[in-house]
Amino acid sequence: MTLTQNELKFWERVKELAQNNLGQSPYDYFIEPAKLLEITENDAKIYLESDLHRDFWKKQEDLIKTAGFEVLGAPISFSLYTADDIDPTLYDRVEAASIASAEVSETATFITKSDVKLKNSLNDKYTFSNFVQGDGNRMTLGAAIAVANDPGGMYNPLFIYGGPGLGKTHLMNAIGNEILSTNPNARVKYVSSENFVNDYVQSSRKNQMQEFTDEYRTLDLLLLDDIQFFANKEGTINEFFQTFNTLHDKGAQIVISSDRPPLELNEFQERLTSRFGWGLTTDITAPNYEDRMAILLNKVDEMAIKVPSETLSYIASRIDSNVRDLEGALKNLKFYADTYHVETINVDTAAKALNMLESDKLMHDSDISSSKIQEEVANFYKISVADMISKKRPKEIAYPRQIAMYLIRELTNKSLPAIGKEFGGRDHTTVMYAQSQISKKMKTDTQLQKEMDTIKSNLR
């Protein structure tokens, strides 16, 4: 069942209003994926990708009403649905409704001190537009865009955690840059935890604590990176606690990053870690093969070098850690090619260049055979390799089999038919299905993400 002409006009007007009031990043992330299902009894039923999108849409009553009066001449309310709660009779309309939705963000209220010079320390190269979205960072990217669009709103503080080189710093800078692009007078400061400690110590030593307080407690946006380094620094923790309270009480936005979630910051006082839970805590996990390829393609464009797709595929299969290591691999590759005057950067050239990297960054070719992956997955899930490649289909066997297929596809250069042969001569479509199912599950299942990380670590 398709949308009526009036429903289409209403939805087009919703989009138009949104484009006039939103930046490109929030529009692309929150608006394009949404779909109008139908309008019944003056209620617009809207399908969203996740609860994060639902939170964003709850504020859009004025937008819907405006479009309703202009197009339909009536007050229109709206109901929000995700895959978890949608009425099955409406679900077929999700795919049919291809026009995206929109929203109007509230204008953030900032404390303006134009007479005070503030060094924000932002890196203007980090933006939402050049951040590569993938399964492991999709929710965090959405939260960051939401914060930039509505600072001091629902996600305050925003706490981002994950390993090094996964994009935490990029997103924090992107938030600051986005806010300054819409309000140049906003008082924004990005600071590493180490620099915060140094500022505090120096101010205390020189009896300049008032200057320290004036700088940090009058901010509209504080971006504090790697807070785990505050551990066992009681004076700094106490000062940050007071700064946090002051900023939060006046509605300023706080964004914090760490290498682990708040509950695992055991060296911190509970009064502080509990405050981290007032907003939203979200994590970034290592990119999968498809994401690593997208990152490499993006970096190749930035570095203006030509690398064949098969060479990039080889690099993506050898390095599965983080964005920083992938970028380092490309720099090594460019250096090697320039040094030895290599014109065609093929897989052989990449293999030689990667040997210059630290060994712990690489998945070694000798360690990523299909049989090795099958054996490691079987051991992890406590089944036998014989059962894995058999025709048996119980869940406790079929699920690890899918994971093994997924990993072989990700970590080796084997084709789909070749992988199928490794599992008792199965058809390539079975491998495709396994890859699709596990890839989809990886987007939301944090337990599976951790299991994958463990298996990969064991394969090194």
ROLOVEX-903479 format. One line per 2 residues: their letters; for each residue y negated, z, x negated of C-alpha. Coordinates in steps of 0.2 Angstrom, whole numbers. Layout:
<pts>
A	Y Z X ~ ...
</pts>
This chain:
<pts>
MT	0 0 0 ~ -17 -5 -7
LT	-34 2 -5 ~ -45 -4 9
QN	-61 -14 5 ~ -72 2 9
EL	-61 13 -2 ~ -63 0 -16
KF	-82 0 -14 ~ -83 19 -13
WE	-73 20 -29 ~ -83 7 -38
RV	-99 17 -34 ~ -91 33 -41
KE	-87 24 -57 ~ -105 17 -57
LA	-113 34 -55 ~ -102 41 -68
QN	-106 28 -81 ~ -125 31 -78
NL	-122 50 -81 ~ -108 52 -94
GQ	-106 48 -112 ~ -93 35 -117
SP	-80 47 -124 ~ -79 58 -108
YD	-80 43 -97 ~ -65 35 -107
YF	-55 50 -108 ~ -57 58 -90
IE	-63 44 -79 ~ -53 29 -84
PA	-36 37 -81 ~ -40 44 -64
KL	-35 34 -49 ~ -40 34 -30
LE	-25 36 -19 ~ -33 35 -2
IT	-47 42 9 ~ -40 51 25
EN	-51 61 36 ~ -66 60 24
DA	-55 67 10 ~ -53 57 -6
KI	-36 60 -14 ~ -38 57 -32
YL	-23 57 -45 ~ -26 64 -62
ES	-15 64 -78 ~ -15 83 -81
DL	-23 100 -76 ~ -35 98 -90
HR	-42 83 -80 ~ -42 93 -65
DF	-53 107 -72 ~ -65 93 -77
WK	-65 85 -60 ~ -68 102 -50
KQ	-86 100 -54 ~ -89 83 -47
ED	-93 87 -29 ~ -110 80 -29
LI	-104 64 -37 ~ -91 61 -23
KT	-104 66 -9 ~ -117 54 -16
AG	-105 39 -17 ~ -98 44 1
FE	-115 44 9 ~ -121 28 0
VL	-105 18 4 ~ -97 26 19
GA	-111 35 27 ~ -102 51 28
PI	-99 67 18 ~ -83 65 8
SF	-73 79 1 ~ -60 77 -12
SL	-42 83 -17 ~ -35 82 -34
YT	-17 79 -38 ~ -6 78 -54
AD	12 72 -56 ~ 18 90 -53
DI	11 92 -36 ~ 7 75 -29
DP	14 71 -12 ~ 29 59 -14
TL	23 48 0 ~ 7 45 -10
YD	15 42 -27 ~ 18 24 -26
RV	-1 22 -24 ~ -4 29 -41
EA	1 13 -49 ~ -7 2 -36
AS	-24 9 -38 ~ -30 2 -54
IA	-49 7 -53 ~ -53 22 -63
SA	-64 37 -57 ~ -79 46 -63
EV	-89 62 -64 ~ -106 69 -67
SE	-108 82 -80 ~ -120 97 -78
TA	-134 96 -91 ~ -132 110 -103
TF	-145 123 -105 ~ -150 125 -123
IT	-161 138 -132 ~ -173 127 -141
KS	-182 133 -157 ~ -190 117 -164
DV	-200 127 -176 ~ -185 133 -185
KL	-176 122 -198 ~ -157 123 -196
KN	-145 115 -208 ~ -130 110 -196
SL	-119 105 -210 ~ -111 92 -199
ND	-102 76 -206 ~ -109 62 -195
KY	-94 51 -199 ~ -83 62 -188
TF	-85 56 -170 ~ -74 54 -155
SN	-75 35 -156 ~ -66 35 -173
FV	-53 49 -169 ~ -36 41 -167
QG	-28 48 -151 ~ -9 52 -151
DG	4 62 -142 ~ 1 77 -154
NR	-18 78 -151 ~ -21 71 -133
MT	-24 88 -125 ~ -35 94 -139
LG	-46 79 -139 ~ -48 80 -120
AA	-54 98 -122 ~ -66 94 -136
IA	-74 80 -126 ~ -75 92 -111
VA	-84 105 -122 ~ -96 92 -129
ND	-100 86 -111 ~ -102 104 -104
PG	-105 116 -118 ~ -104 135 -113
GM	-94 130 -98 ~ -76 133 -94
YN	-68 131 -111 ~ -78 144 -120
PL	-72 148 -133 ~ -62 133 -138
FI	-48 138 -150 ~ -40 124 -159
YG	-25 128 -171 ~ -13 117 -181
GP	-8 113 -199 ~ -20 105 -212
GL	-25 87 -211 ~ -21 85 -192
GK	-39 82 -186 ~ -46 100 -182
TH	-62 97 -193 ~ -64 80 -186
LM	-64 86 -168 ~ -76 100 -172
NA	-89 89 -180 ~ -87 76 -166
IG	-92 90 -154 ~ -107 94 -163
NE	-112 76 -166 ~ -110 72 -148
IL	-120 87 -142 ~ -134 82 -154
ST	-134 64 -148 ~ -139 70 -131
NP	-150 85 -136 ~ -157 83 -153
NA	-166 100 -151 ~ -149 109 -149
RV	-146 123 -162 ~ -129 117 -169
KY	-120 124 -185 ~ -103 119 -192
VS	-97 132 -205 ~ -81 135 -214
SE	-75 153 -214 ~ -77 154 -232
NF	-96 149 -231 ~ -98 161 -217
VN	-91 175 -228 ~ -103 170 -242
DY	-118 169 -231 ~ -114 187 -224
VQ	-111 194 -242 ~ -127 186 -249
SS	-137 192 -235 ~ -131 209 -236
RK	-133 210 -255 ~ -151 204 -254
NQ	-156 215 -239 ~ -158 199 -228
MQ	-147 203 -214 ~ -161 199 -201
EF	-162 181 -208 ~ -143 180 -206
TD	-144 187 -188 ~ -158 175 -183
EY	-148 160 -189 ~ -131 164 -182
RT	-135 173 -166 ~ -148 160 -159
LD	-136 145 -160 ~ -132 135 -145
LL	-116 129 -153 ~ -106 138 -167
LL	-91 128 -175 ~ -81 140 -186
DD	-67 131 -196 ~ -52 140 -203
IQ	-55 158 -196 ~ -38 164 -204
FF	-48 166 -220 ~ -57 181 -212
AN	-41 191 -214 ~ -43 208 -222
KE	-62 206 -223 ~ -67 220 -211
GT	-86 218 -214 ~ -86 200 -210
IN	-74 202 -195 ~ -86 215 -188
EF	-101 204 -190 ~ -92 190 -182
FQ	-87 201 -168 ~ -105 205 -164
TF	-111 187 -167 ~ -97 181 -155
NT	-102 193 -141 ~ -121 188 -143
LH	-117 170 -142 ~ -105 171 -128
DK	-116 182 -117 ~ -130 170 -118
GA	-119 155 -114 ~ -119 147 -131
QI	-103 137 -135 ~ -91 143 -148
VI	-77 132 -156 ~ -65 140 -168
SS	-51 133 -178 ~ -36 141 -187
DR	-19 136 -194 ~ -10 147 -181
PP	-13 153 -163 ~ -23 169 -160
LE	-8 180 -156 ~ -2 176 -174
LN	-18 182 -182 ~ -10 199 -186
EF	-23 204 -198 ~ -37 203 -185
QE	-42 217 -173 ~ -36 215 -155
RL	-53 216 -148 ~ -57 200 -157
TS	-41 190 -154 ~ -42 195 -135
RF	-59 187 -134 ~ -52 170 -141
GW	-41 170 -125 ~ -57 170 -114
GL	-58 151 -115 ~ -44 138 -120
TT	-32 138 -134 ~ -25 121 -139
DI	-15 115 -153 ~ -13 99 -163
TA	4 94 -170 ~ 9 81 -183
PN	8 63 -177 ~ 24 53 -173
YE	28 36 -180 ~ 17 26 -167
DR	2 37 -170 ~ 4 36 -189
MA	4 17 -188 ~ -12 18 -177
IL	-20 30 -190 ~ -16 18 -204
LN	-23 3 -195 ~ -39 12 -192
KV	-40 18 -210 ~ -37 0 -216
DE	-51 -6 -206 ~ -62 8 -213
MA	-58 5 -231 ~ -59 -14 -229
IK	-42 -18 -237 ~ -29 -30 -231
VP	-11 -23 -229 ~ 3 -32 -220
SE	10 -23 -205 ~ 27 -21 -213
TL	19 -12 -228 ~ 10 0 -216
SY	27 3 -207 ~ 35 8 -223
IA	21 20 -227 ~ 22 27 -209
SR	41 30 -212 ~ 38 38 -228
ID	24 50 -224 ~ 26 60 -208
SN	14 75 -212 ~ -4 73 -207
VR	-19 61 -207 ~ -25 67 -224
DL	-9 62 -233 ~ -9 45 -224
EG	-27 42 -230 ~ -22 48 -247
AL	-7 36 -248 ~ -19 21 -243
KN	-31 26 -257 ~ -17 27 -270
LK	-11 10 -264 ~ -28 3 -266
FY	-30 10 -283 ~ -13 4 -288
AD	-17 -14 -282 ~ -34 -14 -290
TY	-27 -7 -307 ~ -13 -19 -308
HV	-22 -34 -300 ~ -9 -35 -286
ET	-15 -48 -273 ~ -1 -46 -260
IN	2 -27 -256 ~ 20 -28 -250
VD	33 -15 -248 ~ 38 -15 -266
TA	20 -12 -271 ~ 18 2 -259
AK	34 10 -265 ~ 27 11 -283
AL	11 17 -277 ~ 18 31 -267
NM	28 37 -282 ~ 11 43 -288
LE	10 56 -274 ~ 16 73 -274
SD	34 73 -269 ~ 33 86 -255
KL	22 73 -245 ~ 35 60 -244
MH	51 57 -234 ~ 62 50 -249
DS	71 34 -245 ~ 87 42 -251
DI	85 56 -239 ~ 82 47 -223
SS	98 37 -220 ~ 105 36 -202
SK	120 46 -207 ~ 109 60 -214
IQ	98 61 -199 ~ 114 61 -187
EE	121 75 -198 ~ 105 86 -198
VA	102 84 -179 ~ 121 88 -175
NF	120 104 -186 ~ 104 109 -178
YK	111 107 -160 ~ 128 114 -165
IS	138 98 -160 ~ 148 87 -171
VA	143 69 -177 ~ 159 63 -169
DM	153 69 -152 ~ 136 62 -155
IS	142 44 -158 ~ 156 45 -145
KK	155 39 -127 ~ 153 57 -121
RP	138 60 -109 ~ 136 79 -106
KE	118 84 -108 ~ 122 95 -123
IA	128 80 -132 ~ 117 66 -124
YP	101 75 -128 ~ 104 77 -147
RQ	110 59 -147 ~ 93 53 -140
IA	84 64 -153 ~ 94 57 -167
MY	90 39 -161 ~ 72 43 -159
LI	71 50 -177 ~ 81 36 -185
RE	69 24 -176 ~ 54 34 -183
LT	59 38 -200 ~ 68 22 -205
NK	65 3 -204 ~ 81 0 -195
SL	80 -12 -180 ~ 85 -6 -162
PA	102 -16 -162 ~ 106 -8 -180
IG	103 9 -173 ~ 114 6 -158
KE	128 1 -170 ~ 126 18 -178
FG	130 26 -162 ~ 147 18 -157
GR	140 1 -154 ~ 128 5 -141
DH	116 -8 -134 ~ 98 -9 -141
TT	92 -5 -123 ~ 100 12 -125
VM	90 15 -140 ~ 74 10 -132
YA	77 21 -117 ~ 81 36 -129
QS	65 33 -139 ~ 55 32 -123
QI	62 48 -115 ~ 59 58 -131
SK	42 51 -134 ~ 37 56 -117
KM	44 73 -118 ~ 36 76 -135
KT	19 75 -126 ~ 21 91 -117
DT	36 100 -124 ~ 30 112 -138
QL	47 118 -140 ~ 54 101 -144
QK	39 98 -156 ~ 44 113 -166
EM	62 108 -166 ~ 57 91 -172
DT	46 98 -186 ~ 61 109 -191
IK	73 95 -192 ~ 61 84 -202
SN	58 99 -214 ~ 77 100 -217
LR	78 82 -220 ~ 66 83 -235
</pts>
